[in-house]
Amino acid sequence: MFEAGGERHSAFILTLVAGDITRDLLRADTYEDGMARLSQSFDLFCNVWRISTKGNFAAAFRAYNALSPDCLKLVMAFIRTHIDTAWGRCLFTTKKHGIIGLCPRETRLNDLLVILDGGKTPYVLRRTRGGRYRFIGECYAHELMEGQAENLDAAKNIQDFELV
């Protein structure tokens, strides 16, 4: 999917936990250390998941049991963080910029990903038949958090929305 260790790979892993590398065993003194711990926990999780998806659950349990206690804690930290941050959300990608993120489960194809004036968090809006927009919910979009949207050409596309 994404090259391990690459920028897109890191973006994908961060999206799975909605950017939250501050909790539990994923916490580290620096961002780089936190990313390294997150990447390690994700890789450990994937190794066991690959066995599970082949239907060999006994082998998956053996693989979990073969992990050291510290590695097992990292895997569990990843799973717990993913569930806490992604519950009720779906993965998405945008067509134009290839941005990946987590959106509300109610999101549909052709809904709009917007950042409201003065905001730092993206939201999903849906156009209604009357030309107004319905608020769907908050998103995590890795490349758009904390004001990063200003770097995209789309950020210059300012539009008024009448919400219902």
PyMOL commands that place a pseudoatom at each C-alpha (Angstrom):
pseudoatom trace, name=CA, resn=MET, resi=1, chain=A, elem=C, hetatm=0, pos=[0.000, 0.000, 0.000]
pseudoatom trace, name=CA, resn=PHE, resi=2, chain=A, elem=C, hetatm=0, pos=[2.537, 2.604, 1.130]
pseudoatom trace, name=CA, resn=GLU, resi=3, chain=A, elem=C, hetatm=0, pos=[6.292, 2.214, 1.203]
pseudoatom trace, name=CA, resn=ALA, resi=4, chain=A, elem=C, hetatm=0, pos=[7.342, 1.264, 4.743]
pseudoatom trace, name=CA, resn=GLY, resi=5, chain=A, elem=C, hetatm=0, pos=[9.155, 4.126, 6.396]
pseudoatom trace, name=CA, resn=GLY, resi=6, chain=A, elem=C, hetatm=0, pos=[7.978, 6.570, 3.747]
pseudoatom trace, name=CA, resn=GLU, resi=7, chain=A, elem=C, hetatm=0, pos=[5.972, 9.728, 4.236]
pseudoatom trace, name=CA, resn=ARG, resi=8, chain=A, elem=C, hetatm=0, pos=[2.701, 8.157, 2.992]
pseudoatom trace, name=CA, resn=HIS, resi=9, chain=A, elem=C, hetatm=0, pos=[3.246, 5.124, 5.214]
pseudoatom trace, name=CA, resn=SER, resi=10, chain=A, elem=C, hetatm=0, pos=[3.647, 7.395, 8.238]
pseudoatom trace, name=CA, resn=ALA, resi=11, chain=A, elem=C, hetatm=0, pos=[0.565, 9.384, 7.195]
pseudoatom trace, name=CA, resn=PHE, resi=12, chain=A, elem=C, hetatm=0, pos=[-1.442, 6.163, 6.933]
pseudoatom trace, name=CA, resn=ILE, resi=13, chain=A, elem=C, hetatm=0, pos=[-0.385, 4.944, 10.375]
pseudoatom trace, name=CA, resn=LEU, resi=14, chain=A, elem=C, hetatm=0, pos=[-1.044, 8.355, 11.934]
pseudoatom trace, name=CA, resn=THR, resi=15, chain=A, elem=C, hetatm=0, pos=[-4.481, 8.379, 10.310]
pseudoatom trace, name=CA, resn=LEU, resi=16, chain=A, elem=C, hetatm=0, pos=[-5.341, 5.033, 11.911]
pseudoatom trace, name=CA, resn=VAL, resi=17, chain=A, elem=C, hetatm=0, pos=[-4.855, 6.657, 15.328]
pseudoatom trace, name=CA, resn=ALA, resi=18, chain=A, elem=C, hetatm=0, pos=[-6.089, 10.139, 14.288]
pseudoatom trace, name=CA, resn=GLY, resi=19, chain=A, elem=C, hetatm=0, pos=[-2.642, 11.565, 14.976]
pseudoatom trace, name=CA, resn=ASP, resi=20, chain=A, elem=C, hetatm=0, pos=[-2.736, 10.576, 18.656]
pseudoatom trace, name=CA, resn=ILE, resi=21, chain=A, elem=C, hetatm=0, pos=[0.752, 9.451, 19.642]
pseudoatom trace, name=CA, resn=THR, resi=22, chain=A, elem=C, hetatm=0, pos=[0.534, 10.968, 23.101]
pseudoatom trace, name=CA, resn=ARG, resi=23, chain=A, elem=C, hetatm=0, pos=[-1.156, 8.131, 24.943]
pseudoatom trace, name=CA, resn=ASP, resi=24, chain=A, elem=C, hetatm=0, pos=[-0.081, 5.005, 26.740]
pseudoatom trace, name=CA, resn=LEU, resi=25, chain=A, elem=C, hetatm=0, pos=[3.074, 3.320, 25.512]
pseudoatom trace, name=CA, resn=LEU, resi=26, chain=A, elem=C, hetatm=0, pos=[3.117, 5.343, 22.307]
pseudoatom trace, name=CA, resn=ARG, resi=27, chain=A, elem=C, hetatm=0, pos=[4.107, 8.435, 24.281]
pseudoatom trace, name=CA, resn=ALA, resi=28, chain=A, elem=C, hetatm=0, pos=[7.712, 9.517, 23.795]
pseudoatom trace, name=CA, resn=ASP, resi=29, chain=A, elem=C, hetatm=0, pos=[9.949, 12.488, 24.537]
pseudoatom trace, name=CA, resn=THR, resi=30, chain=A, elem=C, hetatm=0, pos=[10.135, 13.590, 20.898]
pseudoatom trace, name=CA, resn=TYR, resi=31, chain=A, elem=C, hetatm=0, pos=[7.841, 13.366, 17.908]
pseudoatom trace, name=CA, resn=GLU, resi=32, chain=A, elem=C, hetatm=0, pos=[10.405, 11.186, 16.105]
pseudoatom trace, name=CA, resn=ASP, resi=33, chain=A, elem=C, hetatm=0, pos=[10.531, 8.725, 19.012]
pseudoatom trace, name=CA, resn=GLY, resi=34, chain=A, elem=C, hetatm=0, pos=[6.728, 8.679, 19.152]
pseudoatom trace, name=CA, resn=MET, resi=35, chain=A, elem=C, hetatm=0, pos=[6.534, 7.940, 15.441]
pseudoatom trace, name=CA, resn=ALA, resi=36, chain=A, elem=C, hetatm=0, pos=[9.118, 5.181, 15.811]
pseudoatom trace, name=CA, resn=ARG, resi=37, chain=A, elem=C, hetatm=0, pos=[7.077, 3.580, 18.621]
pseudoatom trace, name=CA, resn=LEU, resi=38, chain=A, elem=C, hetatm=0, pos=[3.849, 3.963, 16.638]
pseudoatom trace, name=CA, resn=SER, resi=39, chain=A, elem=C, hetatm=0, pos=[5.447, 2.435, 13.543]
pseudoatom trace, name=CA, resn=GLN, resi=40, chain=A, elem=C, hetatm=0, pos=[6.880, -0.451, 15.578]
pseudoatom trace, name=CA, resn=SER, resi=41, chain=A, elem=C, hetatm=0, pos=[3.523, -1.135, 17.244]
pseudoatom trace, name=CA, resn=PHE, resi=42, chain=A, elem=C, hetatm=0, pos=[1.734, -1.039, 13.881]
pseudoatom trace, name=CA, resn=ASP, resi=43, chain=A, elem=C, hetatm=0, pos=[4.271, -3.417, 12.282]
pseudoatom trace, name=CA, resn=LEU, resi=44, chain=A, elem=C, hetatm=0, pos=[3.936, -5.884, 15.164]
pseudoatom trace, name=CA, resn=PHE, resi=45, chain=A, elem=C, hetatm=0, pos=[0.155, -5.718, 14.899]
pseudoatom trace, name=CA, resn=CYS, resi=46, chain=A, elem=C, hetatm=0, pos=[0.292, -6.275, 11.106]
pseudoatom trace, name=CA, resn=ASN, resi=47, chain=A, elem=C, hetatm=0, pos=[2.539, -9.318, 11.440]
pseudoatom trace, name=CA, resn=VAL, resi=48, chain=A, elem=C, hetatm=0, pos=[-0.055, -11.085, 13.578]
pseudoatom trace, name=CA, resn=TRP, resi=49, chain=A, elem=C, hetatm=0, pos=[-2.992, -9.719, 11.559]
pseudoatom trace, name=CA, resn=ARG, resi=50, chain=A, elem=C, hetatm=0, pos=[-1.579, -11.218, 8.344]
pseudoatom trace, name=CA, resn=ILE, resi=51, chain=A, elem=C, hetatm=0, pos=[-1.655, -14.654, 9.943]
pseudoatom trace, name=CA, resn=SER, resi=52, chain=A, elem=C, hetatm=0, pos=[-5.208, -14.092, 11.258]
pseudoatom trace, name=CA, resn=THR, resi=53, chain=A, elem=C, hetatm=0, pos=[-6.596, -13.049, 7.881]
pseudoatom trace, name=CA, resn=LYS, resi=54, chain=A, elem=C, hetatm=0, pos=[-5.460, -16.332, 6.387]
pseudoatom trace, name=CA, resn=GLY, resi=55, chain=A, elem=C, hetatm=0, pos=[-7.892, -18.034, 8.768]
pseudoatom trace, name=CA, resn=ASN, resi=56, chain=A, elem=C, hetatm=0, pos=[-5.171, -19.648, 10.835]
pseudoatom trace, name=CA, resn=PHE, resi=57, chain=A, elem=C, hetatm=0, pos=[-6.293, -18.349, 14.229]
pseudoatom trace, name=CA, resn=ALA, resi=58, chain=A, elem=C, hetatm=0, pos=[-4.242, -20.901, 16.164]
pseudoatom trace, name=CA, resn=ALA, resi=59, chain=A, elem=C, hetatm=0, pos=[-1.123, -19.590, 14.421]
pseudoatom trace, name=CA, resn=ALA, resi=60, chain=A, elem=C, hetatm=0, pos=[-2.203, -16.017, 15.171]
pseudoatom trace, name=CA, resn=PHE, resi=61, chain=A, elem=C, hetatm=0, pos=[-2.561, -16.808, 18.871]
pseudoatom trace, name=CA, resn=ARG, resi=62, chain=A, elem=C, hetatm=0, pos=[0.857, -18.454, 18.819]
pseudoatom trace, name=CA, resn=ALA, resi=63, chain=A, elem=C, hetatm=0, pos=[2.301, -15.353, 17.141]
pseudoatom trace, name=CA, resn=TYR, resi=64, chain=A, elem=C, hetatm=0, pos=[0.801, -13.117, 19.846]
pseudoatom trace, name=CA, resn=ASN, resi=65, chain=A, elem=C, hetatm=0, pos=[2.090, -15.435, 22.542]
pseudoatom trace, name=CA, resn=ALA, resi=66, chain=A, elem=C, hetatm=0, pos=[5.565, -15.374, 20.972]
pseudoatom trace, name=CA, resn=LEU, resi=67, chain=A, elem=C, hetatm=0, pos=[5.780, -11.596, 21.412]
pseudoatom trace, name=CA, resn=SER, resi=68, chain=A, elem=C, hetatm=0, pos=[7.777, -10.323, 24.343]
pseudoatom trace, name=CA, resn=PRO, resi=69, chain=A, elem=C, hetatm=0, pos=[5.718, -8.614, 27.048]
pseudoatom trace, name=CA, resn=ASP, resi=70, chain=A, elem=C, hetatm=0, pos=[7.007, -5.204, 25.897]
pseudoatom trace, name=CA, resn=CYS, resi=71, chain=A, elem=C, hetatm=0, pos=[6.096, -5.914, 22.264]
pseudoatom trace, name=CA, resn=LEU, resi=72, chain=A, elem=C, hetatm=0, pos=[2.671, -7.193, 23.269]
pseudoatom trace, name=CA, resn=LYS, resi=73, chain=A, elem=C, hetatm=0, pos=[2.091, -3.978, 25.246]
pseudoatom trace, name=CA, resn=LEU, resi=74, chain=A, elem=C, hetatm=0, pos=[3.000, -1.936, 22.153]
pseudoatom trace, name=CA, resn=VAL, resi=75, chain=A, elem=C, hetatm=0, pos=[0.570, -3.908, 19.996]
pseudoatom trace, name=CA, resn=MET, resi=76, chain=A, elem=C, hetatm=0, pos=[-2.183, -3.457, 22.562]
pseudoatom trace, name=CA, resn=ALA, resi=77, chain=A, elem=C, hetatm=0, pos=[-1.411, 0.279, 22.813]
pseudoatom trace, name=CA, resn=PHE, resi=78, chain=A, elem=C, hetatm=0, pos=[-1.834, 0.581, 19.039]
pseudoatom trace, name=CA, resn=ILE, resi=79, chain=A, elem=C, hetatm=0, pos=[-5.100, -1.381, 19.053]
pseudoatom trace, name=CA, resn=ARG, resi=80, chain=A, elem=C, hetatm=0, pos=[-6.504, 0.567, 22.013]
pseudoatom trace, name=CA, resn=THR, resi=81, chain=A, elem=C, hetatm=0, pos=[-5.553, 3.937, 20.489]
pseudoatom trace, name=CA, resn=HIS, resi=82, chain=A, elem=C, hetatm=0, pos=[-6.964, 2.956, 17.091]
pseudoatom trace, name=CA, resn=ILE, resi=83, chain=A, elem=C, hetatm=0, pos=[-10.278, 1.859, 18.593]
pseudoatom trace, name=CA, resn=ASP, resi=84, chain=A, elem=C, hetatm=0, pos=[-10.563, 4.954, 20.789]
pseudoatom trace, name=CA, resn=THR, resi=85, chain=A, elem=C, hetatm=0, pos=[-9.851, 7.391, 17.956]
pseudoatom trace, name=CA, resn=ALA, resi=86, chain=A, elem=C, hetatm=0, pos=[-11.402, 5.628, 14.950]
pseudoatom trace, name=CA, resn=TRP, resi=87, chain=A, elem=C, hetatm=0, pos=[-14.599, 4.173, 16.443]
pseudoatom trace, name=CA, resn=GLY, resi=88, chain=A, elem=C, hetatm=0, pos=[-17.555, 5.343, 14.378]
pseudoatom trace, name=CA, resn=ARG, resi=89, chain=A, elem=C, hetatm=0, pos=[-15.319, 6.675, 11.607]
pseudoatom trace, name=CA, resn=CYS, resi=90, chain=A, elem=C, hetatm=0, pos=[-14.330, 5.413, 8.163]
pseudoatom trace, name=CA, resn=LEU, resi=91, chain=A, elem=C, hetatm=0, pos=[-11.144, 5.787, 6.157]
pseudoatom trace, name=CA, resn=PHE, resi=92, chain=A, elem=C, hetatm=0, pos=[-11.319, 8.070, 3.137]
pseudoatom trace, name=CA, resn=THR, resi=93, chain=A, elem=C, hetatm=0, pos=[-9.108, 9.519, 0.433]
pseudoatom trace, name=CA, resn=THR, resi=94, chain=A, elem=C, hetatm=0, pos=[-9.695, 12.637, -1.619]
pseudoatom trace, name=CA, resn=LYS, resi=95, chain=A, elem=C, hetatm=0, pos=[-9.641, 12.453, -5.400]
pseudoatom trace, name=CA, resn=LYS, resi=96, chain=A, elem=C, hetatm=0, pos=[-7.717, 15.611, -6.189]
pseudoatom trace, name=CA, resn=HIS, resi=97, chain=A, elem=C, hetatm=0, pos=[-4.963, 15.690, -3.542]
pseudoatom trace, name=CA, resn=GLY, resi=98, chain=A, elem=C, hetatm=0, pos=[-4.905, 12.055, -2.378]
pseudoatom trace, name=CA, resn=ILE, resi=99, chain=A, elem=C, hetatm=0, pos=[-5.359, 13.108, 1.245]
pseudoatom trace, name=CA, resn=ILE, resi=100, chain=A, elem=C, hetatm=0, pos=[-6.164, 10.238, 3.595]
pseudoatom trace, name=CA, resn=GLY, resi=101, chain=A, elem=C, hetatm=0, pos=[-8.170, 10.553, 6.758]
pseudoatom trace, name=CA, resn=LEU, resi=102, chain=A, elem=C, hetatm=0, pos=[-10.941, 9.433, 9.054]
pseudoatom trace, name=CA, resn=CYS, resi=103, chain=A, elem=C, hetatm=0, pos=[-14.429, 10.774, 8.507]
pseudoatom trace, name=CA, resn=PRO, resi=104, chain=A, elem=C, hetatm=0, pos=[-17.815, 10.221, 10.165]
pseudoatom trace, name=CA, resn=ARG, resi=105, chain=A, elem=C, hetatm=0, pos=[-19.482, 6.945, 9.213]
pseudoatom trace, name=CA, resn=GLU, resi=106, chain=A, elem=C, hetatm=0, pos=[-22.378, 8.913, 7.660]
pseudoatom trace, name=CA, resn=THR, resi=107, chain=A, elem=C, hetatm=0, pos=[-20.065, 10.485, 5.054]
pseudoatom trace, name=CA, resn=ARG, resi=108, chain=A, elem=C, hetatm=0, pos=[-20.960, 9.778, 1.426]
pseudoatom trace, name=CA, resn=LEU, resi=109, chain=A, elem=C, hetatm=0, pos=[-19.240, 10.093, -1.915]
pseudoatom trace, name=CA, resn=ASN, resi=110, chain=A, elem=C, hetatm=0, pos=[-19.253, 13.726, -3.102]
pseudoatom trace, name=CA, resn=ASP, resi=111, chain=A, elem=C, hetatm=0, pos=[-19.593, 15.213, 0.395]
pseudoatom trace, name=CA, resn=LEU, resi=112, chain=A, elem=C, hetatm=0, pos=[-17.296, 18.195, 0.875]
pseudoatom trace, name=CA, resn=LEU, resi=113, chain=A, elem=C, hetatm=0, pos=[-14.206, 18.254, 3.052]
pseudoatom trace, name=CA, resn=VAL, resi=114, chain=A, elem=C, hetatm=0, pos=[-13.905, 21.818, 4.352]
pseudoatom trace, name=CA, resn=ILE, resi=115, chain=A, elem=C, hetatm=0, pos=[-12.004, 23.869, 6.870]
pseudoatom trace, name=CA, resn=LEU, resi=116, chain=A, elem=C, hetatm=0, pos=[-14.188, 26.591, 8.270]
pseudoatom trace, name=CA, resn=ASP, resi=117, chain=A, elem=C, hetatm=0, pos=[-12.764, 30.100, 8.440]
pseudoatom trace, name=CA, resn=GLY, resi=118, chain=A, elem=C, hetatm=0, pos=[-10.443, 30.423, 11.425]
pseudoatom trace, name=CA, resn=GLY, resi=119, chain=A, elem=C, hetatm=0, pos=[-10.512, 26.685, 12.122]
pseudoatom trace, name=CA, resn=LYS, resi=120, chain=A, elem=C, hetatm=0, pos=[-7.736, 24.133, 12.169]
pseudoatom trace, name=CA, resn=THR, resi=121, chain=A, elem=C, hetatm=0, pos=[-9.851, 20.984, 11.882]
pseudoatom trace, name=CA, resn=PRO, resi=122, chain=A, elem=C, hetatm=0, pos=[-11.527, 19.696, 8.722]
pseudoatom trace, name=CA, resn=TYR, resi=123, chain=A, elem=C, hetatm=0, pos=[-15.239, 18.926, 8.628]
pseudoatom trace, name=CA, resn=VAL, resi=124, chain=A, elem=C, hetatm=0, pos=[-17.605, 17.180, 6.232]
pseudoatom trace, name=CA, resn=LEU, resi=125, chain=A, elem=C, hetatm=0, pos=[-20.557, 19.049, 4.734]
pseudoatom trace, name=CA, resn=ARG, resi=126, chain=A, elem=C, hetatm=0, pos=[-23.255, 17.643, 2.452]
pseudoatom trace, name=CA, resn=ARG, resi=127, chain=A, elem=C, hetatm=0, pos=[-25.090, 19.752, -0.110]
pseudoatom trace, name=CA, resn=THR, resi=128, chain=A, elem=C, hetatm=0, pos=[-28.867, 19.553, 0.222]
pseudoatom trace, name=CA, resn=ARG, resi=129, chain=A, elem=C, hetatm=0, pos=[-31.441, 19.889, -2.549]
pseudoatom trace, name=CA, resn=GLY, resi=130, chain=A, elem=C, hetatm=0, pos=[-32.042, 23.534, -1.630]
pseudoatom trace, name=CA, resn=GLY, resi=131, chain=A, elem=C, hetatm=0, pos=[-28.389, 24.433, -2.192]
pseudoatom trace, name=CA, resn=ARG, resi=132, chain=A, elem=C, hetatm=0, pos=[-27.672, 24.625, 1.510]
pseudoatom trace, name=CA, resn=TYR, resi=133, chain=A, elem=C, hetatm=0, pos=[-25.290, 22.365, 3.385]
pseudoatom trace, name=CA, resn=ARG, resi=134, chain=A, elem=C, hetatm=0, pos=[-25.778, 19.919, 6.209]
pseudoatom trace, name=CA, resn=PHE, resi=135, chain=A, elem=C, hetatm=0, pos=[-23.046, 19.478, 8.799]
pseudoatom trace, name=CA, resn=ILE, resi=136, chain=A, elem=C, hetatm=0, pos=[-21.953, 15.804, 8.900]
pseudoatom trace, name=CA, resn=GLY, resi=137, chain=A, elem=C, hetatm=0, pos=[-19.067, 15.933, 11.363]
pseudoatom trace, name=CA, resn=GLU, resi=138, chain=A, elem=C, hetatm=0, pos=[-15.416, 16.389, 12.194]
pseudoatom trace, name=CA, resn=CYS, resi=139, chain=A, elem=C, hetatm=0, pos=[-12.582, 14.635, 10.364]
pseudoatom trace, name=CA, resn=TYR, resi=140, chain=A, elem=C, hetatm=0, pos=[-8.988, 13.740, 10.874]
pseudoatom trace, name=CA, resn=ALA, resi=141, chain=A, elem=C, hetatm=0, pos=[-7.164, 14.424, 7.622]
pseudoatom trace, name=CA, resn=HIS, resi=142, chain=A, elem=C, hetatm=0, pos=[-3.440, 14.054, 8.112]
pseudoatom trace, name=CA, resn=GLU, resi=143, chain=A, elem=C, hetatm=0, pos=[-2.341, 16.705, 5.633]
pseudoatom trace, name=CA, resn=LEU, resi=144, chain=A, elem=C, hetatm=0, pos=[-4.966, 19.234, 6.800]
pseudoatom trace, name=CA, resn=MET, resi=145, chain=A, elem=C, hetatm=0, pos=[-4.566, 19.345, 10.563]
pseudoatom trace, name=CA, resn=GLU, resi=146, chain=A, elem=C, hetatm=0, pos=[-3.291, 22.337, 12.513]
pseudoatom trace, name=CA, resn=GLY, resi=147, chain=A, elem=C, hetatm=0, pos=[-3.440, 24.803, 9.643]
pseudoatom trace, name=CA, resn=GLN, resi=148, chain=A, elem=C, hetatm=0, pos=[-1.538, 22.661, 7.119]
pseudoatom trace, name=CA, resn=ALA, resi=149, chain=A, elem=C, hetatm=0, pos=[-4.300, 23.215, 4.539]
pseudoatom trace, name=CA, resn=GLU, resi=150, chain=A, elem=C, hetatm=0, pos=[-2.817, 26.625, 3.782]
pseudoatom trace, name=CA, resn=ASN, resi=151, chain=A, elem=C, hetatm=0, pos=[-0.150, 24.808, 1.749]
pseudoatom trace, name=CA, resn=LEU, resi=152, chain=A, elem=C, hetatm=0, pos=[-2.704, 23.411, -0.727]
pseudoatom trace, name=CA, resn=ASP, resi=153, chain=A, elem=C, hetatm=0, pos=[-4.089, 25.222, -3.770]
pseudoatom trace, name=CA, resn=ALA, resi=154, chain=A, elem=C, hetatm=0, pos=[-7.560, 24.243, -2.589]
pseudoatom trace, name=CA, resn=ALA, resi=155, chain=A, elem=C, hetatm=0, pos=[-7.092, 26.468, 0.472]
pseudoatom trace, name=CA, resn=LYS, resi=156, chain=A, elem=C, hetatm=0, pos=[-7.480, 29.463, -1.802]
pseudoatom trace, name=CA, resn=ASN, resi=157, chain=A, elem=C, hetatm=0, pos=[-10.964, 28.292, -2.819]
pseudoatom trace, name=CA, resn=ILE, resi=158, chain=A, elem=C, hetatm=0, pos=[-13.029, 30.345, -0.367]
pseudoatom trace, name=CA, resn=GLN, resi=159, chain=A, elem=C, hetatm=0, pos=[-16.745, 29.665, -0.390]
pseudoatom trace, name=CA, resn=ASP, resi=160, chain=A, elem=C, hetatm=0, pos=[-19.733, 30.610, 1.780]
pseudoatom trace, name=CA, resn=PHE, resi=161, chain=A, elem=C, hetatm=0, pos=[-21.908, 27.788, 3.108]
pseudoatom trace, name=CA, resn=GLU, resi=162, chain=A, elem=C, hetatm=0, pos=[-25.427, 28.164, 4.417]
pseudoatom trace, name=CA, resn=LEU, resi=163, chain=A, elem=C, hetatm=0, pos=[-25.905, 25.411, 6.964]
pseudoatom trace, name=CA, resn=VAL, resi=164, chain=A, elem=C, hetatm=0, pos=[-29.245, 23.790, 7.789]
for i in range(1, 164): cmd.bond("trace and resi %d" % i, "trace and resi %d" % (i + 1))
show_as sticks, trace
zoom trace
